[in-house]
C-alpha cells in the first residue's frame, strides 16, 4: 500500500522531523518500534507500529519536475518508457 499525499502534511511534521537542525520542524521527534528511527510526536500510534511500515526519505532524479518525479516513483520508470 502506497500512501501518496500530494499537498499533504509537511514531512517535517510527520515522517522526517529533522531534530536538532536549523531546518527541523516545530515538533519533537519520538522514537519508534524500529531502533534508531524517529518520527514526529504527532504520530505516537504510528510510532508504536513502525516495524510494520517502510519510509522512503530520499529519492533523487535528474529533473526538478515534480510531476515527472511522481510518475517515476509510482511506475519505477520515466514517463514514456
N, C-alpha and C positions, 0 to 999 in steps of 0.2 A: 504494500500500500504506500503510495507516494502522496504526501501532503504538500501541495503547492499553493502558497498563499500570496498571489500577486497583489501587491498593495497592502499586505497584511502587517502584522506587528513587526517592529524592528527586531533584527537578530540580537541587538544589544539588550533588549528587554525580554528575550526568550531563550534562544539556544546558545548564544555566544556572547555572554555579558562582558568579556574582556576586563576582569577585575584588576585594579591596581595600575591601569594605564590611563594616559591622558584622554584617550578616545573611548573609554569604557562607558557603559550605560549607567543609568541612575540607580539601579537596583543591585543588591548584593548577589554574589554568586554562591550557590549552595552545592554541597557535594551530592552526588547521585549514587545509585547502587553499583555503578561502574567505577572502580578505583581510579582516581585522577581526573574524572570527568565532572565538570561543574556546569550547571545551567542557572538561569535566573531564579531568584527566590519567589517569583510569581508562579512557578510551576512545581510546587512541592510534591503533588501527587505523581506527576510525571517523573520527578527525580527518583522516587521510590521504585519505579518500574523501568528505569533506563536500560537495564540489562536485556530488555526485550526489544529495544529500539536501536536504530543507527542514525547518526548525524553526519552529514557531509558539510564540512565547514570551509572547504576550499575547492573551487572549480576555476580553472583558468582556460581561457580561449584566446585566440589571436584576433579578436574583434571586440569592439566596445558596444556592439549592438546587442542589447538585452533580449530582443526577440529571437535573434539567431542563437544566442546562448541558451535560452529556454528550450528551443526546439532541439538543440544538441543534447541537452540534459534529458529530455523526455524520450528521444529516439535513439541516442547513442551514436548519432552520425550527423553530419552537416545537412542542412536543408538542401534538397535536390539530389542527394546521393542515394 
